[in-house]
Amino acid sequence: MINTDSWTERWPEHPVIRTFDPPRAVQVDIGKALPLGRGGAARADYVSLRVKSSSIYLAGLRPALQTHWLQMHDGQWLAAITVYVTDAAGTNSLELDMIVTADAITEPPAP
């Protein structure tokens, strides 16, 4: 969780941290948020069934809540989110706080 309590804006009319209270619903594209598979990841067909069935499942579009926009020194915006992940069987779950690039999140589809 991001704590912005002690952050003061030098130009309050142009904040570099924007807070959503309450957090807003978004979708996160895990492939954009975490470009996995680089730097030594094993091929999926070599991963044991134990790992495939009981590890966290981070793939595709996942529901999330966005708590903040954070502007970086180079002008681009980052999204602070909490994404809900499960294991492959869907029996375990956890909330994972992440900071991702703006292109990794979208509005959820209308119901």
Residue pairs with C-beta under 8 A, 6 or more apart in sequence:
1 67
1 82
1 97
2 67
2 68
2 70
2 80
2 97
4 17
4 19
4 68
7 17
9 15
9 16
9 17
16 70
16 71
17 68
17 69
17 70
17 71
18 68
18 69
19 67
19 68
20 66
20 67
20 68
23 65
23 66
23 67
23 82
24 65
24 66
25 63
25 64
25 65
25 66
25 107
25 108
26 63
26 64
26 65
26 66
26 79
26 81
26 105
26 106
26 107
26 108
27 61
27 62
27 63
27 64
27 105
27 106
27 107
27 108
27 109
28 61
28 62
28 64
28 81
28 83
28 98
28 100
28 104
28 105
29 60
29 61
29 104
29 105
29 106
30 36
30 58
30 59
30 60
30 61
30 62
30 83
31 59
31 60
32 100
32 101
32 103
32 104
33 98
33 100
33 101
33 104
34 58
36 58
44 52
52 88
53 87
53 88
53 89
54 87
54 88
54 89
54 92
55 87
55 88
56 85
56 86
56 87
56 94
56 96
57 85
57 86
57 87
57 88
58 85
62 83
62 84
62 85
63 83
63 84
63 108
64 81
64 82
64 83
64 84
64 105
65 81
65 82
66 79
66 80
66 81
66 105
67 80
67 81
67 82
68 79
68 80
69 77
69 78
69 79
69 80
70 77
70 78
70 79
70 80
70 99
71 77
71 78
72 78
76 101
76 102
77 102
78 99
78 100
78 101
78 102
79 99
79 100
79 101
79 102
79 104
79 105
80 97
80 98
80 99
81 97
81 98
81 99
81 100
81 105
82 95
82 96
82 97
82 98
83 95
83 96
83 98
84 93
84 94
84 95
84 96
85 93
85 94
85 96
86 92
86 93
87 93
